[in-house]
């Protein structure tokens, strides 16, 4: 059983690294700009409502 837990932790870590690389590289720019999102931006305030 310990071996399966270790493999699960390694796979979970690899998935987190992949998501982190996508966020860092801009691969998830569409996230937060979905249809129906309310977005208000001014010089002093930025408001995002999903």
Kinemage of the C-alpha trace (Angstrom):
@kinemage 1
@onewidth
@group {chain A} dominant
@subgroup {mainchain}
@vectorlist {calphas} color= white
{ca unk a 1} P 0.000 0.000 0.000
{ca unk a 2} L 2.850 2.441 0.684
{ca unk a 3} L 4.039 2.121 -2.895
{ca unk a 4} L 0.640 3.195 -4.295
{ca unk a 5} L 0.518 6.208 -2.004
{ca unk a 6} L 3.972 7.225 -3.167
{ca unk a 7} L 3.019 6.890 -6.820
{ca unk a 8} L -0.154 8.909 -6.179
{ca unk a 9} L 1.883 11.706 -4.566
{ca unk a 10} L 4.322 11.747 -7.497
{ca unk a 11} L 1.529 11.871 -10.091
{ca unk a 12} L -0.277 14.605 -8.132
{ca unk a 13} L 2.925 16.639 -7.959
{ca unk a 14} L 3.524 16.249 -11.686
{ca unk a 15} L -0.030 17.463 -12.396
{ca unk a 16} L 0.493 20.490 -10.157
{ca unk a 17} L 3.747 21.283 -11.958
{ca unk a 18} L 1.969 21.070 -15.327
{ca unk a 19} L -0.783 23.447 -14.178
{ca unk a 20} L 1.842 25.800 -12.756
{ca unk a 21} L 3.728 25.851 -16.048
{ca unk a 22} L 0.496 26.584 -17.942
{ca unk a 23} L -0.297 29.491 -15.619
{ca unk a 24} L 3.255 30.843 -15.828
{ca unk a 25} L 3.417 30.614 -19.625
{ca unk a 26} L -0.018 32.173 -20.136
{ca unk a 27} L -1.719 29.014 -21.346
{ca unk a 28} L -4.692 29.696 -19.068
{ca unk a 29} L -5.319 33.329 -20.059
{ca unk a 30} L -8.898 32.496 -21.026
{ca unk a 31} L -9.660 31.567 -17.421
{ca unk a 32} L -11.446 34.485 -15.779
{ca unk a 33} L -12.741 35.820 -19.086
{ca unk a 34} L -15.613 33.422 -19.585
{ca unk a 35} L -19.002 34.434 -20.974
{ca unk a 36} L -21.185 35.777 -18.184
{ca unk a 37} L -18.330 37.106 -16.069
{ca unk a 38} L -18.758 40.681 -14.889
{ca unk a 39} L -15.600 42.721 -15.165
{ca unk a 40} L -15.072 46.343 -14.146
{ca unk a 41} L -11.740 48.101 -14.442
{ca unk a 42} L -10.832 51.681 -13.657
{ca unk a 43} L -7.597 53.434 -12.756
{ca unk a 44} L -7.946 52.618 -9.061
{ca unk a 45} L -10.076 49.470 -8.917
{ca unk a 46} L -10.421 46.118 -10.642
{ca unk a 47} L -13.531 44.028 -9.883
{ca unk a 48} L -14.135 40.517 -11.229
{ca unk a 49} L -17.391 38.674 -10.503
{ca unk a 50} L -17.815 35.171 -11.912
